[in-house]
Amino acid sequence: MAHLLNPTRATGANISETVSTDSSAGASTLPHHSPTADAVICLFQHGGPSQMDLFDPKPNLTKLDGKPYQGELEVHFSGQKGNVLASPFRFHKRGQSGIELSELLPHTSRIVDEMTLIRSVVTESVDHESALRLIHSGRFQAGDPSWGSWVTYGLGSANQNLPAYVVLSDPGGLPVDGTRNWTSGWLPALYQGTAFRPGPNPVANLATPADLSPLTRKNQLRLLEKFNREHLERHPQNAELHSRIANFETAARMQTAVPEALDLTREDQATKRLYGLDNPETAEYGTRCLVARRLIERGVRFVQLFLAGQPWDTHSANAASLRGLCARTDQPSAALVHDLKQRGLLQRTMVLWGGEFGRLPISQGKDGRDHNRHANSLWIAGGGFKKGYCHGKTDDLGYKAVENVVTVHDLHATLLHTLGLDHKRLTYPHDGRPGSLTDIVVTKAEVIRGLLA
């Protein structure tokens, strides 16, 4: 709802090297340069998916299975360090590109020629919360703006009837680190994510209470508008007050726009089957992926899906856990890319799948894997990224990225670049210096042009 408080500023303020301190203003009316994408769907996988079991085949793990790991190894839970652990899953070359993927990803394998698979992402922490904050906001500490907020700050909204940044939450509960995953931090609250909840009332406080008659509600709003107008006459420069007054009209439009956007009865049966809505294993995640597509169609700028807790955190029963998680998410994720493509939306929509870090090539306990910040795999489809392309390489056992390394800051700079935003110019005053997603004062983030078509 916060984004809708100021519809007159929804497409931003004047472009400038020095960003206005007006809290209601966005960064620009136009991108800094010609974009290849204008919308994002982020399928975030809390917990750290195991790259050597899903995206990064390592035959040497099989050869050395059960033997002590030779060399230095950073272990999060040092008292549970085990021997080399082979992946029990087979890998096969897929698509025209021949990229190898795990047998656990049969549906993702069908869209592999639309993907850029990055096998060499590195981060700076093996702690979930700090790694999550880093990949979402560019910094370890809590309270900094998420990258979804930076995108909506930079580009604004394309639909005044819906929030620019929507979070589709898991009915099972919040992810680890909760609402910090989509906070606007010290950017104006206008740019925070709006959570759509499962159930009949997806947006809190949007519907008129059942015990109020239409006439009573109308009179309430008229009285409130009268008070606001009188207050505005005494404070004509108060931009937030202007926004609150305009928001009544916007909220009225949302009462129609939100139910329409979430109404899946308008989708044909073939589309529902594509997303797995006919299968109990995939129905819930498939529903949210389908809703994400409908929101993007209607001009929502940034849509993010989360899972409750951190299910990919496979410290035990790694293989069994991965089977269940892939059974739940593989088909809907691939369906989303396929559906966007067939509707002509993939070219302008970036779909990102990944977690906060990877896993280790050794066992934790009997059959688990510990955290690994030195190697992580994720994939991106659409939005100007290369098709059927695999970027980067890890060592023979998948512990460390050794070729074409991509830092989290590099990833952020590249994601913004495809949206037409220069990470060095997309700033907002904070603590006496220009705050940014890539923390330009401290880091040396670079756009990885080898990822782009």
C-alpha positions as CSV (number, residue, x, y, z in Angstrom):
1,M,0.0,0.0,0.0
2,A,2.9,2.4,0.7
3,H,3.7,2.7,-3.0
4,L,0.2,3.8,-3.8
5,L,0.4,6.7,-1.3
6,N,1.8,8.9,-4.1
7,P,0.5,8.0,-7.6
8,T,1.6,11.4,-9.0
9,R,5.2,10.4,-8.4
10,A,4.9,6.8,-9.4
11,T,7.1,7.2,-12.5
12,G,9.8,9.1,-10.6
13,A,11.3,12.6,-10.6
14,N,13.8,14.3,-12.8
15,I,16.9,12.4,-13.8
16,S,20.0,13.8,-12.2
17,E,23.5,12.8,-11.1
18,T,22.5,14.2,-7.7
19,V,19.3,12.6,-6.4
20,S,16.6,14.9,-4.8
21,T,16.1,14.5,-1.1
22,D,12.4,14.9,-1.6
23,S,11.1,11.7,0.0
24,S,8.3,11.4,-2.4
25,A,10.5,11.6,-5.5
26,G,11.8,8.7,-7.5
27,A,15.2,8.7,-9.2
28,S,14.1,9.2,-12.8
29,T,11.4,9.4,-15.4
30,L,13.4,7.4,-17.8
31,P,16.2,4.8,-17.4
32,H,19.8,5.9,-17.5
33,H,20.3,3.9,-20.8
34,S,18.3,1.7,-23.1
35,P,17.0,-1.3,-21.1
36,T,16.6,-4.9,-22.2
37,A,14.1,-5.6,-19.4
38,D,11.4,-3.5,-17.6
39,A,10.1,-6.1,-15.1
40,V,11.5,-8.7,-12.7
41,I,10.2,-11.9,-11.2
42,C,12.5,-13.3,-8.5
43,L,12.0,-16.9,-7.4
44,F,14.0,-16.8,-4.3
45,Q,15.1,-20.1,-2.7
46,H,15.8,-19.6,1.0
47,G,18.4,-21.8,2.6
48,G,21.1,-22.3,-0.1
49,P,20.3,-24.9,-2.8
50,S,23.1,-27.5,-3.3
51,Q,24.8,-26.6,-6.6
52,M,26.6,-29.9,-7.0
53,D,23.3,-31.8,-6.8
54,L,21.4,-29.5,-9.2
55,F,23.5,-27.4,-11.5
56,D,27.2,-28.1,-11.3
57,P,28.1,-31.8,-12.0
58,K,31.3,-33.0,-10.4
59,P,32.4,-36.5,-11.4
60,N,35.4,-36.3,-9.0
61,L,32.9,-36.3,-6.1
62,T,31.9,-39.8,-7.1
63,K,35.5,-40.9,-7.5
64,L,36.5,-39.6,-4.0
65,D,33.2,-40.4,-2.2
66,G,33.8,-41.2,1.4
67,K,37.4,-40.2,1.4
68,P,38.9,-37.2,3.4
69,Y,38.8,-33.9,1.7
70,Q,42.3,-32.8,0.8
71,G,43.0,-29.1,1.2
72,E,41.6,-26.2,3.1
73,L,37.9,-26.0,3.7
74,E,35.8,-23.4,5.4
75,V,33.1,-25.1,7.5
76,H,30.2,-23.4,9.2
77,F,29.6,-26.2,11.7
78,S,33.2,-27.3,12.2
79,G,32.4,-30.1,14.7
80,Q,30.4,-31.9,12.0
81,K,33.0,-32.0,9.2
82,G,32.7,-35.2,7.2
83,N,34.3,-36.8,4.1
84,V,33.7,-36.1,0.5
85,L,30.0,-36.7,-0.4
86,A,29.1,-37.7,-3.9
87,S,25.9,-36.6,-5.5
88,P,23.4,-39.5,-5.8
89,F,21.8,-37.8,-8.8
90,R,22.7,-38.2,-12.5
91,F,23.4,-35.3,-14.8
92,H,22.5,-35.1,-18.5
93,K,23.2,-32.6,-21.3
94,R,20.0,-30.7,-22.1
95,G,18.7,-28.7,-25.0
96,Q,20.6,-27.4,-28.0
97,S,23.1,-25.8,-25.6
98,G,24.1,-29.1,-24.0
99,I,24.2,-27.6,-20.5
100,E,24.2,-30.4,-17.9
101,L,21.5,-30.4,-15.3
102,S,20.4,-32.8,-12.6
103,E,17.8,-35.4,-13.1
104,L,15.9,-33.6,-10.3
105,L,15.1,-30.8,-12.8
106,P,13.3,-32.4,-15.8
107,H,11.1,-29.3,-16.3
108,T,13.9,-26.8,-15.9
109,S,15.8,-28.9,-18.5
110,R,13.2,-28.0,-21.1
111,I,13.8,-24.3,-20.7
112,V,17.6,-24.6,-20.5
113,D,18.0,-22.9,-23.9
114,E,16.3,-19.8,-22.5
115,M,18.6,-19.6,-19.5
116,T,21.9,-18.1,-18.4
117,L,23.3,-20.5,-15.7
118,I,25.9,-18.9,-13.5
119,R,28.0,-21.4,-11.7
120,S,30.5,-19.0,-10.1
121,V,28.6,-16.7,-7.8
122,V,30.4,-16.0,-4.5
123,T,29.2,-14.2,-1.4
124,E,30.9,-13.0,1.8
125,S,29.1,-14.8,4.6
126,V,28.0,-18.4,5.6
127,D,25.5,-17.0,8.0
128,H,21.9,-17.1,6.6
129,E,20.7,-13.7,7.8
130,S,23.8,-11.8,6.8
131,A,24.0,-13.6,3.4
132,L,20.3,-12.9,2.8
133,R,20.7,-9.3,3.6
134,L,23.7,-9.1,1.3
135,I,22.0,-10.7,-1.7
136,H,18.8,-8.7,-1.2
137,S,20.2,-5.3,-0.2
138,G,24.0,-5.4,-0.9
139,R,25.0,-5.1,2.8
140,F,25.2,-7.4,5.8
141,Q,23.4,-5.3,8.3
142,A,19.6,-5.1,8.6
143,G,17.7,-2.0,7.5
144,D,19.1,-1.3,4.0
145,P,16.8,-1.2,1.0
146,S,16.1,-4.4,-1.0
147,W,16.9,-4.5,-4.6
148,G,13.2,-4.6,-5.5
149,S,12.9,-1.3,-3.7
150,W,15.8,0.1,-5.7
151,V,14.2,-1.0,-8.9
152,T,10.9,0.6,-8.1
153,Y,12.6,3.8,-6.9
154,G,14.5,4.0,-10.2
155,L,11.7,3.1,-12.6
156,G,8.4,3.7,-10.8
157,S,5.2,2.0,-11.6
158,A,3.5,1.1,-14.9
159,N,0.1,0.6,-13.4
160,Q,-1.5,3.1,-10.9
161,N,-4.0,0.5,-9.8
162,L,-1.5,-2.0,-8.4
163,P,1.6,-1.7,-6.3
164,A,4.9,-1.6,-8.2
165,Y,6.6,-4.1,-5.9
166,V,4.6,-7.2,-4.9
167,V,5.6,-10.1,-2.6
168,L,3.8,-13.3,-3.0
169,S,4.2,-14.9,0.4
170,D,4.1,-18.6,1.3
171,P,1.0,-19.8,3.1
172,G,3.3,-21.7,5.4
173,G,4.7,-18.5,6.9
174,L,7.4,-16.0,6.5
175,P,10.9,-16.8,5.2
176,V,14.0,-16.5,7.5
177,D,14.7,-12.8,8.2
178,G,11.0,-12.0,7.6
179,T,9.9,-8.7,6.1
180,R,13.5,-7.5,5.9
181,N,13.7,-9.5,2.7
182,W,11.6,-6.8,1.0
183,T,12.1,-3.7,3.1
184,S,12.6,-0.3,1.6
185,G,15.1,0.5,4.4
186,W,16.1,4.2,4.4
187,L,14.5,4.8,1.0
188,P,11.0,6.3,1.3
189,A,8.4,3.7,2.4
190,L,6.8,4.3,-1.0
191,Y,9.1,1.7,-2.4
192,Q,8.8,-1.2,0.0
193,G,7.3,-4.5,-1.1
194,T,3.6,-5.0,-0.7
195,A,2.9,-8.5,0.6
196,F,-0.1,-10.4,-1.0
197,R,-1.2,-13.1,1.4
198,P,-2.9,-16.3,0.5
199,G,-6.6,-16.5,1.1
200,P,-9.7,-14.4,0.4
201,N,-8.1,-11.1,1.7
202,P,-4.7,-10.9,0.0
203,V,-4.2,-7.2,0.9
204,A,-4.7,-6.2,4.5
205,N,-7.3,-3.4,5.1
206,L,-8.3,-3.1,1.5
207,A,-11.9,-4.3,1.7
208,T,-14.7,-2.3,3.4
209,P,-15.6,-3.9,6.8
210,A,-18.7,-6.1,6.5
211,D,-20.5,-4.2,9.3
212,L,-20.3,-0.8,7.4
213,S,-23.0,0.1,4.9
214,P,-21.9,1.7,1.7
215,L,-23.5,5.0,2.8
216,T,-21.7,5.0,6.1
217,R,-18.4,4.4,4.4
218,K,-19.1,7.1,1.9
219,N,-19.8,9.6,4.6
220,Q,-16.7,8.6,6.5
221,L,-14.5,9.2,3.5
222,R,-16.2,12.6,2.8
223,L,-15.5,13.7,6.3
224,L,-11.9,12.5,6.3
225,E,-11.4,14.2,2.9
226,K,-12.8,17.5,4.4
227,F,-10.3,17.4,7.3
228,N,-7.4,16.6,4.9
229,R,-8.3,19.4,2.6
230,E,-8.5,21.9,5.5
231,H,-5.1,20.7,6.7
232,L,-3.7,20.9,3.2
233,E,-4.7,24.6,3.0
234,R,-2.6,25.3,6.0
235,H,0.3,23.2,4.8
236,P,0.3,23.5,0.9
237,Q,3.9,22.2,0.5
238,N,3.2,18.9,2.3
239,A,3.8,16.3,-0.5
240,E,2.8,13.4,1.7
241,L,-0.5,14.9,2.5
242,H,-1.2,15.4,-1.2
243,S,-0.4,11.7,-1.6
244,R,-2.7,10.6,1.2
245,I,-5.6,12.4,-0.3
246,A,-5.0,10.9,-3.7
247,N,-4.6,7.5,-2.1
248,F,-8.4,7.2,-1.4
249,E,-9.0,7.2,-5.1
250,T,-6.2,4.7,-5.7
251,A,-7.3,2.4,-3.0
252,A,-10.8,2.4,-4.6
253,R,-9.3,1.3,-7.9
254,M,-7.2,-1.4,-6.1
255,Q,-10.4,-2.9,-4.7
256,T,-11.3,-3.8,-8.3
257,A,-7.8,-4.3,-9.7
258,V,-6.4,-6.8,-7.1
259,P,-9.2,-9.3,-7.2
260,E,-9.2,-9.2,-11.0
261,A,-5.4,-9.8,-11.1
262,L,-5.7,-12.8,-8.7
263,D,-8.7,-14.4,-10.4
264,L,-7.3,-17.6,-11.9
265,T,-10.8,-18.7,-13.1
266,R,-9.9,-16.5,-16.1
267,E,-7.1,-18.9,-17.0
268,D,-7.8,-21.9,-19.3
269,Q,-7.2,-25.5,-18.2
270,A,-4.1,-26.0,-20.3
271,T,-2.4,-23.1,-18.6
272,K,-3.4,-24.4,-15.1
273,R,-2.0,-27.9,-16.0
274,L,1.2,-26.2,-17.3
275,Y,1.9,-24.7,-13.9
276,G,0.9,-28.0,-12.1
277,L,-2.3,-26.7,-10.5
278,D,-3.8,-30.2,-11.0
279,N,-1.1,-31.8,-8.8
280,P,-1.1,-31.4,-5.0
281,E,2.7,-31.3,-5.0
282,T,3.0,-28.3,-7.3
283,A,-0.4,-26.6,-6.9
284,E,0.5,-24.0,-4.3
285,Y,3.8,-22.9,-5.8
286,G,2.3,-23.1,-9.3
287,T,-0.5,-20.8,-8.3
288,R,1.9,-18.2,-7.1
289,C,4.0,-18.4,-10.3
290,L,0.9,-18.0,-12.4
291,V,-0.2,-15.0,-10.3
292,A,3.3,-13.5,-10.8
293,R,2.7,-13.7,-14.6
294,R,-0.7,-12.1,-14.3
295,L,0.8,-9.2,-12.2
296,I,3.6,-8.7,-14.7
297,E,1.0,-8.6,-17.5
298,R,-0.8,-5.8,-15.7
299,G,2.3,-3.6,-15.3
300,V,3.6,-4.6,-11.9
301,R,7.4,-3.8,-11.9
302,F,8.8,-6.4,-9.5
303,V,7.3,-9.6,-8.2
304,Q,9.1,-11.8,-5.6
305,L,8.2,-15.3,-4.4
306,F,9.5,-16.7,-1.1
307,L,9.3,-20.0,0.7
308,A,8.5,-20.3,4.4
309,G,11.6,-20.7,6.6
310,Q,14.7,-21.9,4.8
311,P,13.8,-25.3,3.2
312,W,16.9,-25.5,1.0
313,D,19.1,-25.6,4.2
314,T,19.9,-29.3,3.9
315,H,22.2,-30.0,6.9
316,S,20.7,-33.5,7.0
317,A,18.8,-35.7,4.5
318,N,20.2,-33.6,1.7
319,A,19.1,-36.0,-1.1
320,A,15.6,-36.6,0.2
321,S,15.0,-32.9,0.9
322,L,16.1,-32.0,-2.6
323,R,13.8,-34.5,-4.1
324,G,10.8,-33.0,-2.3
325,L,11.8,-29.4,-3.0
326,C,12.3,-30.0,-6.7
327,A,9.1,-31.9,-7.0
328,R,7.4,-28.8,-5.5
329,T,9.2,-26.0,-7.5
330,D,10.7,-27.4,-10.7
331,Q,7.5,-27.5,-12.9
332,P,6.0,-24.2,-11.8
333,S,9.4,-22.4,-12.2
334,A,9.9,-23.7,-15.7
335,A,6.2,-23.2,-16.6
336,L,6.6,-19.5,-15.7
337,V,9.4,-19.0,-18.2
338,H,7.6,-21.0,-20.9
339,D,4.4,-19.1,-20.4
340,L,6.1,-15.7,-20.5
341,K,7.8,-16.7,-23.7
342,Q,4.7,-17.9,-25.5
343,R,2.9,-14.7,-24.5
344,G,5.7,-12.5,-25.8
345,L,6.6,-11.3,-22.2
346,L,9.9,-13.0,-21.6
347,Q,12.0,-10.6,-23.7
348,R,11.1,-7.7,-21.3
349,T,10.8,-9.8,-18.1
350,M,13.8,-11.0,-16.2
351,V,13.2,-14.3,-14.2
352,L,15.8,-15.0,-11.5
353,W,16.1,-18.3,-9.6
354,G,18.6,-18.8,-6.7
355,G,19.4,-18.6,-3.0
356,E,21.8,-16.9,-0.7
357,F,24.8,-19.3,-1.0
358,G,25.7,-22.9,-2.0
359,R,26.7,-26.1,-0.2
360,L,29.9,-27.9,0.6
361,P,31.3,-31.0,-1.2
362,I,31.7,-32.9,2.0
363,S,29.1,-34.5,4.3
364,Q,27.7,-33.0,7.4
365,G,26.6,-35.8,9.6
366,K,25.5,-38.8,7.6
367,D,24.0,-37.3,4.5
368,G,23.8,-33.5,4.9
369,R,25.7,-30.6,3.4
370,D,26.9,-27.5,5.2
371,H,26.9,-23.8,4.0
372,N,29.4,-22.6,1.3
373,R,30.0,-19.0,0.4
374,H,32.7,-19.7,-2.1
375,A,30.4,-21.3,-4.8
376,N,26.8,-20.8,-5.7
377,S,24.7,-21.5,-8.8
378,L,21.7,-19.5,-10.0
379,W,19.9,-19.0,-13.3
380,I,18.3,-16.1,-15.1
381,A,16.0,-16.2,-18.1
382,G,14.8,-13.4,-20.3
383,G,15.4,-9.7,-19.9
384,G,18.4,-9.5,-22.3
385,F,20.5,-12.3,-20.7
386,K,22.2,-14.8,-23.0
387,K,20.2,-17.9,-24.0
388,G,21.5,-21.4,-23.4
389,Y,24.7,-20.0,-21.8
390,C,26.7,-21.3,-18.8
391,H,29.0,-18.8,-17.1
392,G,31.8,-19.5,-14.7
393,K,33.5,-22.6,-13.3
394,T,34.2,-24.1,-9.9
395,D,37.1,-26.4,-8.9
396,D,37.0,-30.2,-9.4
397,L,34.9,-30.8,-6.3
398,G,32.7,-27.7,-6.6
399,Y,33.9,-26.0,-3.4
400,K,35.3,-22.7,-4.9
401,A,34.6,-20.6,-8.0
402,V,37.8,-20.4,-10.0
403,E,36.8,-18.9,-13.4
404,N,34.6,-15.9,-14.3
405,V,33.8,-15.2,-10.6
406,V,30.7,-13.1,-10.0
407,T,30.3,-11.3,-6.7
408,V,26.9,-10.4,-5.3
409,H,27.7,-6.7,-6.0
410,D,28.6,-7.6,-9.6
411,L,25.3,-9.5,-9.9
412,H,23.4,-6.5,-8.6
413,A,25.2,-4.1,-11.0
414,T,24.3,-6.4,-13.9
415,L,20.7,-6.8,-13.0
416,L,20.2,-3.1,-12.7
417,H,22.0,-2.6,-16.0
418,T,19.5,-4.7,-17.9
419,L,16.7,-2.6,-16.5
420,G,18.4,0.6,-17.8
421,L,19.8,1.6,-14.4
422,D,23.4,2.6,-13.8
423,H,24.3,1.3,-10.3
424,K,26.8,4.2,-9.9
425,R,24.1,6.8,-10.5
426,L,21.1,5.1,-8.8
427,T,21.7,6.7,-5.4
428,Y,19.9,8.2,-2.5
429,P,21.4,10.4,0.3
430,H,22.1,8.3,3.4
431,D,24.4,8.9,6.4
432,G,26.0,11.9,4.6
433,R,27.0,10.0,1.5
434,P,25.3,8.6,-1.6
435,G,23.7,5.3,-0.6
436,S,23.3,2.7,-3.3
437,L,22.5,-1.0,-3.9
438,T,26.1,-1.8,-4.8
439,D,27.5,0.4,-2.0
440,I,29.6,2.3,-4.6
441,V,31.7,4.1,-1.9
442,V,33.1,0.7,-0.7
443,T,32.8,-1.9,-3.4
444,K,34.1,-2.1,-7.0
445,A,31.1,-3.7,-8.5
446,E,31.1,-4.1,-12.3
447,V,28.5,-5.1,-14.9
448,I,29.3,-8.6,-16.1
449,R,28.8,-8.0,-19.8
450,G,29.6,-11.6,-20.7
451,L,26.2,-12.5,-19.2
452,L,24.3,-10.3,-21.6
453,A,23.1,-11.1,-25.1
